[in-house]
Amino acid sequence: MKEIKIVIAPDPFKESLSAKEVAEAIKQGFSRYLPDADYCCIPMADGGEGTVTSLVDATHGRFITTPVCDPLGKQVTATWGVLGDNTTAVIEMAQASGLHLIPSSQRNPNLTTSYGTGELICAALDLGVKKIILGLGGSATNDGGAGMMQALGLGLKDKSGTSLPFGGHALSQLHSIDINQLHPKLASVDIEIACDVTNPLCGELGASKVFGPQKGATEQDIAQLDSALHHFGTYLEKMTQRTLINIAGSGAAGGLALPLLAFTQATLSSGIDLVANAVELEKQLIDADLVITGEGRMDSQSAQGKTPIGVAKLAKKYHRPVIALVGGYLPDYDVVHQQGIDAVFSIMPGVATLQQAFDNAKQNLQETAYNIARLYALSLHK
């Protein structure tokens, strides 16, 4: 009988296991019953948490740690990576400017800054990379990437010629921009921005209205922040003669991509598509017999560009069966069946606290994968 090829391409299980750990647990469970199968583990991500780890692991690259400013200006150590080609850097903005870095009581998008993300980009440029993959997601900021660009040398001034302070609210005072001190390598590097949302910069679907509340914005803050972003975006459009405010995805991560789209040749890409291309997922799917993916929680939002759907869509180009293993799912999860996922299995064996679910995720993945392997084996003996 032909050797069975099983491709395992999951997302991380947030706060529990990396994508690499998820893939290995699934492989261990499957191989208990199908030890002779050919297993191809490809850790995945969609541009958010886990993108650095997935791409570095998949390409046999290396991790780098850099001290940077967190969203409130305190020093933290951020991890980024250089891929196996030794010319491409991969950065998650959340490592420096993420919501998880700030206690909920201190979250205030009027004041938080993306400066630390700019410091990571500077570190990559100083290393001499030719390309930067920048993953958006998990942002604590709503400053339109202003802080990031200040770290890269952009001068943002008010009417008196004073540099603007950090935070989204300060953008309302913007009067002039000085590009003379921009990092000299910024113009020549290829920047690809990985994004999994299509929100524009401003308005009802914009950065402030949709994502502001989770970052600590009140209703009054939202209106002020939206106005400030619009002022910043309008200024950049006039200055560069580029359409920016209504670009799909320009509202992601508090508008972080906005100035990169204005001052560089940066492009916005689907996060899952970008990662899939980088790890050459499609090449492995062509002759696969079974594809397994997964994520921590599956619901209707999973169908909006998350990892399992991206994997499934590629697999269906070659008519491959796709199974998703998840930590849990909500009642509206079944829309994913229309997107190429044939079956979804929760790994939870019973009622548990959230912490117990996190702690036992590896074992639960192994046991669920083992039982799915037994079920899958039945189809092989028809």
C-alpha positions, 0 to 999 in steps of 0.5 A, a space after each residue: 500500500 502507498 505510504 500515507 502523507 499527512 500534512 500538519 499545518 496548525 496555528 498556535 494555540 494562544 497562551 498555551 502552545 506554539 504552532 510548532 508544539 501543536 503540530 508535534 503533538 498532533 504528529 505524536 498522537 497520529 503516529 501512535 496508530 499510523 507509525 509508518 505515515 509520512 508526516 510533514 509538519 508546517 507551523 503556521 500563523 496569519 500575521 499575528 501572534 506566532 508569525 515570527 516563530 512559525 517563519 523562523 522555525 519553518 525556514 531554519 532561521 534564527 531569533 534575535 532579541 532587542 531592548 525596545 520601548 513598550 507602548 507606555 515607554 518602558 523598556 522590554 525585550 522583544 524577539 524578532 527573527 531572520 529567516 533562513 535566507 539570511 536576508 529577510 527579517 520577520 517582526 511582530 509589532 505586538 512584541 514591542 507594541 502589544 496589548 498584552 504588555 499593558 495591564 488593563 487598568 493602564 490601557 489608554 490609546 490616547 497615550 500609547 505609542 508604536 515607537 518600539 515597533 520602529 526600534 525593531 525595524 531600525 534593528 533589522 535595517 541596521 543588520 542589512 536585511 533586504 526585506 522585512 515582513 511585518 505582522 500586525 495584530 494585538 496592538 495596544 496603540 491607535 497612533 497611526 504608526 506615528 511612534 514607529 516612524 518617529 523611531 525611524 527618524 520622521 519629524 512630527 511637529 506642532 504649530 510651534 515647531 515642537 515635536 509631538 508627544 507620543 500617542 494617538 491624541 497628539 496627532 490632532 496637533 500635527 502641523 508639519 512633517 520633516 522626512 530629512 532624518 528618516 533612516 537611510 535604508 528605509 527607502 531601499 528595503 522591501 516591506 511586506 505587511 501581514 494583515 488579517 483585517 480589511 478595516 479602513 483607517 477611519 469611520 464606523 469600520 475604522 481603527 478607533 471605532 472597531 478596535 479602540 474599546 479593547 485598547 481602553 478607549 471611551 466613546 469620547 476617546 473614539 471620536 477624538 482618536 478617529 478625528 486625529 487619525 483622519 487629520 494625520 491621514 489627510 496630511 499624508 495623502 496631500 504630502 505624498 499624493 497617495 490614496 491612504 485613508 480608505 485602503 483596506 487594512 489601513 486601520 489594522 493595528 491602530 493604523 500602523 501601516 499608514 505611514 509605511 504606505 505613505 513613505 515606502 513601497 510597502 505592500 499589504 498582504 493577507 497574513 495567512 497567504 504571506 506565511 503560506 508562501 514563505 513556508 511553501 505550504 502549497 508544494 507539500 499539499 499537492 500530494 498529501 492524503 490528509 491535511 490537519 490544521 487547527 487553532 485555539 478557538 474556532 468561530 465565524 471569525 475564523 472564516 475571515 482570513 484565519 490560518 485554518 481557512 487559509 490552509 483549507 483553501 489551498 488544500 481544496 485546490 488539490 481536493 484534499 480532505 481537511 480536519 481541524 483540531 481546536 481548543 473549543 468552538 462557538 455555535 457559529 463555527 460551522 460556517 468554516 465547512 463552506 470554506 474547505 474544512 471537512 470536520 472540526 474536533 474539539 480536543 477538550 475531554 470534559 469540563 475544565 477551567 481555562 488554565 486547565 485547558 492551557 496546561 493540558 493542551 498538549 496531552 489533549 491534542 495527542 489523544 484527540 489526534 490518536 482517535 482521529 487516526 484510528 477513525 481515518 484508518 477505517 477509510 483506508 481499508 474500504 
